[in-house]
């Protein structure tokens, strides 16, 4: 029997498992497919210093931003694996909002966001298209390489004694009154004292047998990976929902689309062409880069406008951490810390009222 069973082996579930195992708990993780191979692996790894969309998610993003260098160092010390974390800075371009509005919104959250023009802009990124005359410089923006980070987390979890069970889809629950006893899979039963559901877009399917409804759905996103002989730019660049993320080895990630097509995953020539057009419109030199790979992932979008993090009121020992949408990787450190505090009944680091929603 485990102290804590986590349903969901993505970056949220693995981060929670690593955090709880480090606090001395016996942790078991079940995942319906391969560990860390869904949205966690597919993302671009941008780590913003906050979030403009919701007060609660801003607190979570700001906390996570502070934790990233700490956990990256700890993971490397434990496993010897580098997750690629780097505070590279970011440049936000005008979208439906002018740069003045974007800068003002960030400054209201006490985040560094400076409008730069002309020579200052070219000093930051000489390769920008000549039509781009201003941007918002965010020195606290960082990035991590998702596959590297998930690999390091898996290794660290195993070193801390976490049981990882890929290919174990939860199909039901053994419940005694208002307390869960076991998670049921096709191959057996897994008992625990506490249960955490962190299954991303699949979370509603796990909650349904318990009579809990949560408005989370998959949003399909396509990504393009380019490769060049040398880096064409140095900072994360964002414009609305689109972004460019440079890697130190000359690769560039271009993202991303947002499509509500259920649980389908596929790449389309039309979307790939639009992403490449966006990229070359920002950094013209990317037209000479070769396309190395394309892929897609399913982000868990919550109709609540924020992730659901906390205890489910109808059950004594059931917690939830799901609905992070595009911020699963970036907000995973803060989410793991919050879940540890909940499990141990510790005072919360941030105000959790905004995450409860319908749970």
Number of C-alpha atoms within 10 A of each C-alpha: 13 18 16 23 27 28 26 30 32 28 33 28 29 26 26 28 35 24 23 25 23 16 12 11 17 19 26 25 27 28 23 18 15 15 24 25 16 19 25 26 22 20 28 28 24 27 27 25 25 25 19 13 10 13 16 18 22 19 22 28 25 20 20 26 24 14 16 23 15 12 18 21 15 13 21 16 12 15 16 13 18 17 22 17 21 17 20 19 19 27 25 22 23 18 13 10 11 13 20 15 13 21 20 16 15 19 13 11 16 11 19 16 24 20 19 18 15 12 12 14 19 17 11 17 17 15 16 19 15 13 8 16 15 21 27 27 24 23 18 18 22 23 26 25 19 24 20 15 25 23 19 20 27 23 18 26 28 14 13 21 17 24 16 21 18 16 15 20 19 21 13 18 19 15 13 10 10 13 16 20 20 21 22 17 17 11 10 10 14 19 19 19 15 20 27 26 24 29 26 32 25 20 23 18 17 20 16 12 12 16 8 14 15 19 16 25 23 24 23 24 24 24 23 24 21 20 20 18 11 12 16 22 22 18 23 25 26 21 17 11 11 16 24 27 23 24 22 12 11 16 21 26 23 24 27 23 18 15 14 14 12 12 15 14 14 12 17 11 8 8 17 20 12 13 23 20 15 18 23 16 17 22 21 16 17 22 15 12 18 13 16 12 11 16 16 23 24 29 28 26 23 21 12 15 18 22 28 26 26 23 20 17 13 14 15 14 19 20 23 23 27 30 30 26 22 21 22 23 29 30 27 26 26 25 27 23 19 24 25 20 15 16 17 10 9 11 10 13 13 12 13 16 10 15 20 17 14 12 16
